[in-house]
Structure formats: C-alpha cells, structure tokens
Amino acid sequence: MVDTVTTIPKTLEWLVFLLVLLTIAVFLFLSFESNRSRVRQRAQLDSTIDEEYESRLDDSPVTLYVSYGDQSSSSQALHQSSVSALRQRKLPRTKSPSYRHASLEEALRVEDVLEIQLRLSNGEDATPHWPYLIYSLAISSPATQPDSRRLDIARLCLSHGADVNALKGWNGQSALMIAIHFGNVAVATLLIEHGADVCHAPPGSGGPALHRCVRLAITGSVREALTLMQLLFDYGADANQTSRLGETAMHEVLMEAWFNRDSIDQIVTCNAIVTVLVKNGAVMPRTIKERYVKGNPLYKVAEAEIQRREAKKRPLPWP
C-alpha cells in the first residue's frame, strides 16, 4: 500500500514534466512558423514593389495594394512616401571596377594597356600625365623606336581627349617638333593624324616643323624627312612659312647646299628636298644673301623647277 502511494506522486511529476516539455515545443514551433510567415510576406512585398518600380519610372502618384497571404482577404494600402523610400532603397548601385593598379599614373608607368583603356573609358583624365608620356615618346632615338604598345597607349589618350598640341617646356616646342627632331616618324605621324598644329612655331623654338624636316634630312635621315615633309603638306603645312629669322624652308635648304657644295651626297639630299618643296608651292627666297647664291650648285636648279611649275599653270596660247 505504501509503495502504491509513493508511486502515484512520481507519476504525477513525470506527467507535469512532459506537459512542460510539450508546452515549450509548441511555443517554439509557433514562433518558428510565425517568423517564416513574416519572411515570406516580406519577400512578397519586396517582389511586388520591385515589379511596380520597374513598370513606373515617372514621378506620378503611386498607391500599392499588397496582399498578405491567407491572413486576411483585405489588402493594405502603402502610402506614397513609403513607396518612394522603398524605391530609393532598391535603386541599383553602380559597382566600382576592380583595378590591378592603384592609379592611372601607375598603369601608365607599367604600360598596362587594358587597365588604361578601362580607366579612360570610366572617365579618368589622362591630362596630368599626357605631356610627360608623349614627350618621352618623342625624344626616344630612332635606334630605339617606341613599340606598338606605347603608341597604342598614346593613341588611347588622344582618343579620350588628350591635347595633341600640349607643350612641356623646351622653349614652347610641341611634341611634334621634338618627334621630327629625333626622327621618330611613327610618333610624328600619330600626332599629325590626330590634328597636331603643323605650323606651330613659337619664338625661340628654332623654326616650324617643316624646317625641322630640312634639318633632319641634312643630318642623315633623308627618307624619314621626306616622308614627314609630304605628310605635313598633306595636313596643311605652308611651304613658304618663315621662321623667327624670316627664313623659309627653301631658304634653309639653299643655304645648306652652299655650305655643303663640295659634297655630292649632300647636294643630292638638298635636291630631293627642293623637289618636294617646289611640288607643294615653295617660291625662291627673297631675303637670301648674295653669298649663298654665288657658287651655289642648287640655286639655279631650284629656280628652274619653280619656273617650270609656274609655266604649267599658265594657259596655253590660243591657236
């Protein structure tokens, strides 16, 4: 009898314990289901707002009615200000591009063409770095002609607004003048084709580009000089443009012919220059000193070529 009485309280204790566990389990289950329901409703709300936002891009008043599932057959109206706030929150964000280098300057230094192109396309400005870049190309000697990659970088900068006539000291000489001085045909051609001023000649610069070509030919790079001269003429160079001393390119080449009158090779070179100049409208210089005329093996030749050119312009006599 005593054992039976003792067993009953223990049984009650176990029943109470199981009831408590069951209550806790039910509570946790209901909480979990409630949270999951709220997540579904939130996702449905965001999806509905996204669809409405994409279909309405104007600023007209918008009122959304969003269903909240099985909780109610009615719908809840969202105020216009709430919709605007949600729209702002859902606006797509522009992701910053990923670069390998810390700056455009570093990309230019290591000649990373792909990153330079990407940075320029994304609006970065090459102007602060351009003068150094193009002048370093221009002063490279013909023996170490710039490779196509460096020219591609310069071409990219020019296509994104770099100033083809940018100056970097040296008495106002342009990059084109420097490139011609060093015989860099590729760099000079790039600049001319992108609109470089072929008549640029500031005081103290040593003469315009055409005069530089004469000097380049005399110093040995005849083929390069003649190629650049014709390119200059094709882009509007004036065959009779004068330097700060009032001397034309024809004036200079005739003086060179006089100084080198005993060198057949130099006379041949000067004659080739004269031919190109006459072809493009050069006239005999009026200010050349008499000393450079007497004994000049090329003076009469140049004069005769100009006379033949002018004779072709005159109309034929009426038969």
C-alpha positions as CSV (number, residue, x, y, z in Angstrom):
1,M,0.0,0.0,0.0
2,V,2.8,2.4,0.9
3,D,4.5,1.6,-2.4
4,T,1.4,2.4,-4.4
5,V,1.0,5.8,-2.6
6,T,4.7,6.6,-3.3
7,T,4.4,5.7,-7.0
8,I,1.5,8.0,-7.7
9,P,3.3,11.3,-6.9
10,K,6.2,10.2,-9.0
11,T,3.9,9.5,-11.9
12,L,2.3,13.0,-11.5
13,E,5.8,14.6,-11.5
14,W,6.6,12.9,-14.8
15,L,3.3,13.9,-16.3
16,V,3.9,17.5,-15.3
17,F,7.4,17.4,-16.7
18,L,6.2,16.0,-20.0
19,L,3.5,18.7,-20.1
20,V,6.0,21.4,-19.7
21,L,8.2,20.0,-22.4
22,L,5.2,19.8,-24.7
23,T,4.3,23.4,-24.0
24,I,7.8,24.6,-24.8
25,A,7.9,22.6,-28.0
26,V,4.6,24.0,-29.1
27,F,5.7,27.6,-28.3
28,L,9.0,27.1,-30.3
29,F,7.1,25.7,-33.3
30,L,4.6,28.5,-33.3
31,S,7.4,31.1,-33.1
32,F,9.3,29.5,-35.9
33,E,6.2,29.4,-38.1
34,S,5.4,33.0,-37.3
35,N,8.9,34.1,-38.3
36,R,8.8,32.1,-41.5
37,S,5.4,33.7,-42.4
38,R,6.8,37.2,-41.9
39,V,9.8,36.4,-44.1
40,R,7.5,35.1,-46.9
41,Q,5.4,38.2,-46.5
42,R,8.4,40.5,-46.6
43,A,9.7,38.7,-49.8
44,Q,6.3,39.0,-51.4
45,L,6.2,42.8,-50.5
46,D,9.7,43.4,-52.0
47,S,8.9,41.5,-55.1
48,T,5.7,43.4,-55.7
49,I,7.4,46.7,-55.1
50,D,10.3,45.8,-57.5
51,E,7.8,45.0,-60.2
52,E,5.8,48.2,-59.6
53,Y,9.1,50.2,-59.6
54,E,10.2,48.8,-62.9
55,S,6.9,49.4,-64.6
56,R,6.6,53.0,-63.3
57,L,9.6,55.2,-63.9
58,D,7.8,58.5,-63.8
59,D,7.0,60.5,-60.7
60,S,3.2,60.1,-60.9
61,P,1.5,59.2,-57.6
62,V,1.5,55.5,-56.9
63,T,-0.5,53.5,-54.4
64,L,0.2,49.8,-54.0
65,Y,-2.1,47.2,-52.6
66,V,-0.2,44.3,-51.3
67,S,-1.8,41.0,-50.3
68,Y,-0.6,39.4,-47.1
69,G,-1.4,35.8,-47.9
70,D,-4.0,34.0,-46.0
71,Q,-4.1,36.2,-43.0
72,S,-6.7,38.5,-44.4
73,S,-8.8,38.8,-47.6
74,S,-8.4,42.5,-47.4
75,S,-5.4,44.5,-48.7
76,Q,-3.2,47.0,-47.1
77,A,-2.5,50.4,-48.9
78,L,1.0,51.7,-48.8
79,H,1.4,55.4,-48.6
80,Q,3.2,57.2,-51.5
81,S,6.1,58.4,-49.2
82,S,6.7,54.8,-48.1
83,V,6.8,53.6,-51.7
84,S,9.3,56.4,-52.5
85,A,11.5,55.4,-49.7
86,L,11.4,51.8,-50.8
87,R,12.2,52.8,-54.3
88,Q,15.3,54.7,-53.2
89,R,16.4,51.7,-51.2
90,K,16.0,49.4,-54.2
91,L,17.9,51.7,-56.7
92,P,20.7,49.7,-58.3
93,R,24.2,50.7,-57.1
94,T,27.0,51.1,-59.6
95,K,29.8,48.8,-58.7
96,S,33.3,50.2,-58.7
97,P,35.5,48.5,-61.3
98,S,38.3,46.3,-60.0
99,Y,41.8,47.6,-61.0
100,R,45.2,45.9,-60.7
101,H,47.0,49.2,-60.1
102,A,46.5,51.9,-57.5
103,S,46.1,54.8,-60.1
104,L,46.1,55.7,-63.7
105,E,49.6,57.0,-63.3
106,E,50.8,53.7,-62.2
107,A,49.0,51.9,-65.0
108,L,50.7,54.3,-67.5
109,R,54.1,53.7,-65.8
110,V,53.9,49.9,-66.2
111,E,52.2,50.3,-69.7
112,D,49.1,48.2,-68.8
113,V,47.1,48.9,-71.9
114,L,43.9,47.1,-70.8
115,E,43.7,48.9,-67.5
116,I,44.5,52.3,-69.1
117,Q,41.7,51.7,-71.6
118,L,39.3,50.7,-68.8
119,R,40.2,53.7,-66.6
120,L,39.9,56.2,-69.5
121,S,36.5,54.7,-70.5
122,N,35.3,55.1,-67.0
123,G,36.1,58.8,-67.1
124,E,39.6,59.2,-65.6
125,D,41.6,62.1,-67.0
126,A,44.9,61.5,-68.7
127,T,45.7,65.2,-69.0
128,P,48.1,65.5,-66.0
129,H,50.2,62.6,-67.3
130,W,49.9,63.2,-71.0
131,P,52.8,65.8,-71.6
132,Y,55.3,63.5,-70.0
133,L,54.0,60.5,-71.8
134,I,54.1,62.0,-75.3
135,Y,57.4,63.8,-74.8
136,S,59.1,60.7,-73.6
137,L,57.9,59.0,-76.8
138,A,59.0,61.9,-78.9
139,I,62.6,62.1,-77.6
140,S,63.3,58.4,-78.0
141,S,66.0,57.9,-80.5
142,P,65.4,56.2,-83.9
143,A,67.6,53.4,-82.8
144,T,65.0,52.6,-80.0
145,Q,61.8,53.2,-81.8
146,P,58.8,53.0,-79.4
147,D,57.0,49.7,-79.6
148,S,53.4,49.4,-80.7
149,R,52.2,49.2,-77.1
150,R,53.4,52.6,-76.2
151,L,52.0,54.0,-79.4
152,D,48.7,52.3,-78.5
153,I,48.7,54.0,-75.1
154,A,49.3,57.4,-76.7
155,R,46.5,56.7,-79.2
156,L,44.1,55.8,-76.4
157,C,44.9,59.0,-74.6
158,L,44.4,61.1,-77.7
159,S,41.0,59.3,-78.4
160,H,39.9,60.2,-74.9
161,G,40.7,63.9,-75.1
162,A,44.4,64.4,-74.6
163,D,45.7,67.6,-76.1
164,V,47.7,66.8,-79.2
165,N,49.3,70.2,-79.0
166,A,50.2,70.1,-75.3
167,L,53.5,71.8,-74.5
168,K,56.1,70.8,-72.0
169,G,58.8,73.4,-71.9
170,W,61.7,73.5,-74.2
171,N,61.0,77.0,-75.5
172,G,57.5,76.1,-76.4
173,Q,58.3,73.3,-78.8
174,S,55.5,70.9,-79.4
175,A,55.8,67.2,-79.2
176,L,55.5,67.1,-83.0
177,M,58.6,69.3,-83.4
178,I,60.5,67.1,-80.9
179,A,59.5,63.9,-82.7
180,I,60.6,65.3,-86.0
181,H,63.9,66.5,-84.5
182,F,64.6,62.9,-83.3
183,G,63.4,61.3,-86.5
184,N,60.5,59.5,-84.8
185,V,58.3,59.0,-87.8
186,A,55.7,56.8,-86.0
187,V,55.2,59.4,-83.2
188,A,55.1,62.3,-85.6
189,T,52.6,60.6,-87.8
190,L,50.4,59.7,-84.9
191,L,50.4,63.4,-83.8
192,I,49.8,64.8,-87.3
193,E,47.0,62.4,-88.0
194,H,45.3,63.4,-84.7
195,G,45.3,67.1,-85.6
196,A,48.6,68.4,-84.4
197,D,49.3,72.0,-85.5
198,V,51.7,71.5,-88.4
199,C,52.5,75.3,-88.5
200,H,53.3,75.7,-84.7
201,A,56.3,78.0,-84.4
202,P,56.6,80.0,-81.2
203,P,59.5,82.4,-80.7
204,G,62.7,80.7,-79.7
205,S,61.6,77.2,-80.9
206,G,64.0,77.0,-83.7
207,G,61.6,77.1,-86.6
208,P,58.4,75.3,-87.5
209,A,58.0,71.6,-88.3
210,L,58.9,71.9,-91.9
211,H,62.3,73.5,-91.1
212,R,62.9,70.6,-88.7
213,C,62.4,68.2,-91.6
214,V,65.1,70.0,-93.6
215,R,67.5,69.7,-90.7
216,L,66.6,66.0,-90.2
217,A,67.3,65.3,-93.9
218,I,70.7,67.1,-93.8
219,T,71.8,65.1,-90.7
220,G,71.2,61.8,-92.5
221,S,67.6,60.7,-92.1
222,V,66.6,61.6,-95.7
223,R,63.8,59.1,-96.2
224,E,62.2,59.8,-92.9
225,A,62.5,63.6,-93.5
226,L,60.9,63.4,-97.0
227,T,58.1,61.2,-95.7
228,L,57.3,63.6,-92.9
229,M,57.5,66.7,-95.2
230,Q,54.9,65.2,-97.5
231,L,52.7,64.3,-94.5
232,L,53.0,67.8,-93.2
233,F,51.9,69.2,-96.6
234,D,49.0,66.7,-96.8
235,Y,47.7,68.2,-93.5
236,G,48.0,71.8,-94.5
237,A,51.7,72.9,-93.9
238,D,52.7,76.1,-95.7
239,A,55.7,75.7,-97.9
240,N,56.6,79.3,-97.5
241,Q,56.2,79.6,-93.7
242,T,59.1,81.6,-92.2
243,S,61.0,81.1,-89.0
244,R,61.6,83.8,-86.5
245,L,64.5,84.9,-88.6
246,G,62.3,85.3,-91.6
247,E,63.7,82.3,-93.4
248,T,61.6,79.8,-95.3
249,A,62.4,76.1,-95.7
250,M,63.7,76.8,-99.2
251,H,65.9,79.5,-97.8
252,E,67.4,77.0,-95.4
253,V,68.0,74.2,-97.9
254,L,69.7,76.5,-100.3
255,M,72.0,77.7,-97.5
256,E,72.8,74.1,-96.7
257,A,73.5,73.4,-100.3
258,W,76.0,76.3,-100.3
259,F,77.7,75.1,-97.1
260,N,77.9,71.5,-98.5
261,R,78.6,72.4,-102.1
262,D,81.6,70.1,-102.2
263,S,79.6,67.1,-101.0
264,I,77.8,65.3,-103.8
265,D,75.7,63.3,-101.3
266,Q,74.5,66.4,-99.5
267,I,73.7,68.1,-102.8
268,V,71.6,65.1,-103.8
269,T,69.8,65.3,-100.5
270,C,69.2,69.0,-100.8
271,N,67.9,68.5,-104.3
272,A,65.3,65.9,-103.1
273,I,64.1,68.4,-100.5
274,V,63.9,71.2,-103.1
275,T,61.8,68.9,-105.3
276,V,59.2,68.3,-102.6
277,L,59.1,72.0,-101.6
278,V,58.6,73.1,-105.2
279,K,55.9,70.5,-105.7
280,N,54.0,71.9,-102.8
281,G,54.2,75.6,-103.7
282,A,57.5,76.9,-102.4
283,V,59.0,80.0,-104.0
284,M,62.5,81.3,-104.2
285,P,63.5,83.2,-101.1
286,R,63.8,87.0,-101.5
287,T,66.0,87.6,-98.5
288,I,68.8,85.1,-99.1
289,K,72.2,86.8,-99.1
290,E,74.2,87.1,-102.2
291,R,77.0,85.0,-100.8
292,Y,74.7,82.0,-100.6
293,V,73.7,82.4,-104.3
294,K,77.1,82.7,-105.9
295,G,78.7,79.3,-106.3
296,N,75.6,77.5,-105.1
297,P,75.1,74.4,-107.2
298,L,71.4,74.1,-106.4
299,Y,70.2,77.7,-106.7
300,K,69.7,77.6,-110.5
301,V,68.2,74.2,-110.3
302,A,65.6,75.3,-107.8
303,E,64.9,78.4,-109.8
304,A,64.4,76.4,-112.9
305,E,62.0,73.9,-111.2
306,I,59.8,76.8,-109.9
307,Q,59.7,78.4,-113.4
308,R,58.6,75.1,-114.9
309,R,55.9,74.7,-112.3
310,E,54.6,78.2,-113.0
311,A,54.7,77.7,-116.7
312,K,52.3,74.7,-116.3
313,K,49.8,77.0,-114.6
314,R,49.7,79.5,-117.4
315,P,47.1,78.9,-120.1
316,L,48.2,77.7,-123.5
317,P,48.3,80.3,-126.2
318,W,45.2,80.5,-128.4
319,P,45.9,78.6,-131.7
